[in-house]
Amino acid sequence: MRKLNDAIDRFCALHPRLGIPGLMRYIVAANAVIFGVSIFDRSGMLLRFLAMDPQAVLRGEIWRLVTYVLIPTGGDFLIILTFIFYYWLGESMERLWGSTKFTVYYVSGMLLSALASILVYLIDGIPMPLYGAIYVNTALFLAYAFTYPDTVIYVFFVIPLKMKWMAYVECALFVIQVLRYLSAGLWGMALMPVIAMLNLFVFFSPNLYRRVDTVRAHNRKEAVQFRRAVREQKQRRGYNHKCEICGRTDMDNPGLQFRYCSKCTGYHCFCEDHIFNHTHHTE
């Protein structure tokens, strides 16, 4: 995925004019218009015409691959707050990435969600129409949360929450949803959220790899320091290990097992009789 992410960055750098400046502004404005019109459309014909219906797409109604994101999501009471929230997220990520990269992110999420809906129909035989950009907006939210984890928002204008905690809850619900579908034997439904938000994994794979590399480097550094400390101790004192409680060493007692306590701060060695029976060092 890292190579794919690099390819996307090169594509965006070579084609800066392919982006749609202020894309989220148009998406939110279209959502508001559709919401206003749908109030008077009691038959729901407009929403059915715009929804991502896999059966209809396979019959040739390809406009549904795009138009379903114009359908607003959320309840009537919170719809205005939803518009403001996702407009803010989109504008922030566009300022960070640039118009082209943000457009690629949003459009790829839109097409992946449509593809996931079609796969559910083909694999499970369940027509899964999409009314609104549910997964696209979730991927947008998580992208912001991963980029600015300590940003605080006030839920209902009262409760302060950091974006990272909201992202953790969202990821937990994501995993639960996949496991629930797997347990029911609905493989297509289980794949749907994974495929729909594959753009999130691709765009943020370098961050994941960097964190893994950092942890590995830290562990290698700790291992080198540990071996150096043991080697210097042997050269200085003539033994490898010495219990800090009873004072026995591996030179005096070759058959005795010695361990270093992982709960103590620093390197503290204990024999097998005291490794689980000592006071942990905290400084």
C-alpha positions in Angstrom: 0.0 0.0 0.0 3.0 2.3 0.6 3.8 2.1 -3.2 0.3 2.8 -4.1 0.3 5.8 -1.8 3.5 7.1 -3.4 1.9 6.6 -6.9 -1.1 8.7 -5.8 1.2 11.4 -4.5 3.1 11.5 -7.8 -0.2 11.6 -9.8 -1.5 14.5 -7.7 1.8 16.4 -8.1 1.8 15.9 -11.9 -1.9 16.7 -12.3 -2.6 19.6 -10.0 -5.5 20.9 -12.1 -7.6 17.7 -11.8 -8.7 18.6 -8.3 -12.0 20.3 -7.6 -11.3 23.3 -5.4 -13.9 23.5 -2.6 -15.3 20.1 -3.4 -16.9 19.6 0.0 -18.6 23.0 -0.4 -20.5 21.6 -3.4 -21.2 18.3 -1.8 -22.7 20.0 1.3 -24.7 22.5 -0.9 -26.1 19.6 -3.0 -27.0 17.7 0.2 -28.9 20.8 1.5 -30.8 21.2 -1.8 -31.7 17.5 -1.9 -32.8 17.6 1.7 -35.1 20.6 1.0 -36.6 19.0 -2.0 -37.1 15.7 -0.3 -39.3 17.3 2.3 -41.9 17.9 -0.3 -41.3 14.5 -2.1 -43.5 12.3 0.1 -43.2 9.4 -2.4 -39.4 9.2 -2.0 -39.0 9.0 -5.8 -36.1 11.5 -5.9 -34.1 9.6 -3.2 -34.7 6.3 -5.0 -33.6 7.8 -8.2 -30.3 9.0 -6.7 -29.5 6.1 -4.4 -26.7 3.6 -5.2 -28.9 0.6 -6.1 -26.6 -2.3 -7.3 -29.3 -3.9 -9.3 -30.1 -0.7 -11.1 -26.4 0.0 -11.8 -25.9 -3.4 -13.3 -28.9 -2.6 -15.6 -27.0 0.4 -16.9 -28.0 3.3 -14.5 -24.4 4.3 -13.9 -25.2 7.8 -12.6 -26.0 6.2 -9.3 -22.3 5.5 -8.7 -22.0 9.3 -8.1 -25.4 10.7 -7.2 -25.9 8.7 -4.0 -23.4 11.0 -2.2 -25.8 13.9 -2.8 -28.4 12.3 -0.4 -28.0 13.8 3.1 -27.4 11.5 6.0 -28.4 12.0 9.6 -31.7 12.9 11.3 -33.7 16.0 10.6 -32.9 17.6 13.9 -29.1 17.3 13.5 -28.9 17.7 9.7 -27.6 21.3 9.8 -24.9 20.3 12.3 -24.0 17.4 10.1 -23.5 19.7 7.1 -21.3 22.0 9.1 -19.3 19.2 10.6 -18.4 17.5 7.4 -17.9 20.8 5.6 -15.3 21.7 8.2 -13.6 18.3 8.0 -13.4 18.5 4.2 -12.1 22.0 4.0 -9.5 21.2 6.7 -8.2 18.1 4.8 -8.2 20.0 1.5 -6.1 22.8 3.0 -3.7 20.1 4.2 -3.5 17.9 1.1 -4.4 20.3 -1.7 -7.4 20.1 -3.9 -6.2 17.2 -6.2 -5.3 14.8 -3.4 -8.5 15.6 -1.5 -10.6 15.1 -4.6 -8.8 11.7 -5.3 -9.5 10.7 -1.7 -13.2 11.6 -1.7 -13.9 10.3 -5.2 -12.0 7.0 -4.6 -14.0 6.5 -1.4 -17.2 7.2 -3.3 -16.4 4.6 -6.0 -15.2 2.1 -3.5 -18.5 2.3 -1.5 -20.4 1.8 -4.7 -18.2 -1.2 -5.6 -18.8 -2.6 -2.1 -22.5 -2.4 -2.5 -22.3 -4.3 -5.8 -20.1 -7.0 -4.3 -22.6 -7.5 -1.5 -25.3 -8.1 -4.1 -23.1 -10.5 -6.1 -21.7 -12.5 -3.1 -24.6 -12.6 -0.7 -27.4 -11.9 -3.1 -28.6 -9.0 -1.0 -29.4 -5.8 -2.8 -27.8 -3.2 -0.5 -28.7 0.3 -1.7 -26.8 3.2 -0.3 -28.7 6.4 0.6 -26.0 8.9 1.3 -22.2 8.8 1.7 -22.1 7.0 5.0 -18.8 5.2 4.5 -17.3 8.1 2.6 -18.0 10.5 5.4 -16.7 8.0 8.0 -13.4 7.7 6.0 -13.3 11.5 5.9 -13.8 11.7 9.7 -11.2 9.1 10.4 -8.7 10.9 8.1 -9.1 14.1 10.1 -8.9 12.2 13.4 -5.7 10.4 12.4 -4.2 13.7 11.2 -5.3 15.9 14.1 -6.0 13.4 17.0 -5.9 16.0 19.8 -8.4 18.4 18.3 -11.2 19.0 20.7 -14.8 19.3 19.6 -17.8 19.9 21.9 -20.5 17.3 21.5 -23.9 19.1 21.8 -21.9 22.2 22.5 -21.2 21.0 26.0 -19.2 17.7 26.2 -15.5 18.2 25.1 -14.0 15.2 23.3 -10.8 14.7 21.5 -11.0 13.4 17.9 -8.9 10.4 18.7 -11.3 9.1 21.3 -14.2 9.4 18.9 -12.0 7.7 16.2 -11.3 4.8 18.7 -15.1 4.3 19.2 -15.7 4.4 15.5 -13.0 1.8 14.8 -14.4 -0.4 17.5 -17.8 -0.3 16.0 -16.3 -0.9 12.6 -14.6 -4.1 13.9 -17.8 -5.3 15.7 -19.8 -4.8 12.5 -17.4 -6.9 10.5 -17.2 -9.7 13.1 -21.0 -9.7 13.4 -21.4 -10.3 9.6 -18.7 -12.9 9.6 -20.4 -14.8 12.4 -23.6 -14.8 10.3 -21.8 -16.1 7.2 -22.5 -12.9 5.2 -19.1 -12.6 3.6 -20.1 -9.8 1.3 -21.5 -7.7 4.1 -18.4 -8.3 6.1 -16.2 -7.1 3.2 -18.4 -4.0 2.5 -17.0 -1.7 5.2 -13.4 -2.9 4.5 -13.6 -2.2 0.8 -15.6 1.0 1.2 -12.9 2.5 3.3 -9.9 1.0 1.6 -8.9 4.5 0.5 -8.3 5.3 4.2 -5.9 2.4 4.6 -4.0 3.4 1.4 -3.6 7.1 2.2 -2.5 6.5 5.8 -0.4 3.3 5.2 2.9 5.4 5.4 1.9 6.6 8.9 1.4 3.0 10.0 4.7 1.8 8.5 6.5 4.7 10.2 5.1 3.8 13.5 6.0 0.1 13.1 9.6 1.2 12.0 9.8 3.4 15.1 8.8 0.7 17.5 11.2 -1.8 15.8 14.1 0.7 16.0 13.3 1.4 19.7 13.3 -2.3 20.5 16.6 -2.8 18.6 18.1 0.0 20.6 16.9 -1.4 23.9 18.3 -4.9 23.0 21.7 -3.4 22.1 21.8 -1.4 25.3 20.9 -4.5 27.3 23.6 -6.6 25.7 26.1 -3.9 26.2 25.2 -3.6 29.9 25.6 -7.3 30.5 28.9 -7.4 28.6 30.3 -4.5 30.6 29.1 -6.0 33.9 30.9 -9.3 33.1 34.1 -7.5 32.2 34.0 -5.4 35.4 32.8 -8.0 37.9 33.6 -11.4 36.4 30.1 -12.7 36.2 27.0 -12.2 33.9 24.2 -12.1 36.4 23.8 -11.4 40.1 20.6 -11.5 42.1 19.9 -8.1 43.8 18.2 -9.8 46.7 20.4 -12.7 47.7 23.6 -11.8 45.9 24.1 -15.1 44.2 25.8 -15.1 40.8 25.9 -17.3 37.8 29.6 -18.0 38.4 29.0 -19.3 42.0 25.8 -21.2 41.0 26.0 -22.3 37.3 22.7 -24.2 37.5 20.7 -21.3 38.9 18.3 -19.4 36.5 18.5 -15.6 36.4 15.9 -13.2 34.9 15.6 -9.4 34.4 12.3 -8.0 35.7 10.3 -6.3 33.0 8.2 -4.3 35.6 11.2 -2.6 37.1 12.6 0.6 35.8 16.0 -0.1 34.3 17.9 -3.4 34.3 17.5 -5.3 37.6 18.5 -9.0 37.8 17.0 -11.6 40.1 17.4 -15.3 40.6 14.6 -17.8 40.1 13.7 -17.6 43.8 13.3 -13.8 43.8 12.1 -12.9 40.3 8.5 -13.0 41.4 9.2 -12.1 45.0 10.8 -8.6 45.2 9.8 -4.9 45.4 9.8 -3.4 41.9 12.1 -0.5 41.2 10.3 2.6 40.0 13.2 5.1 39.6 
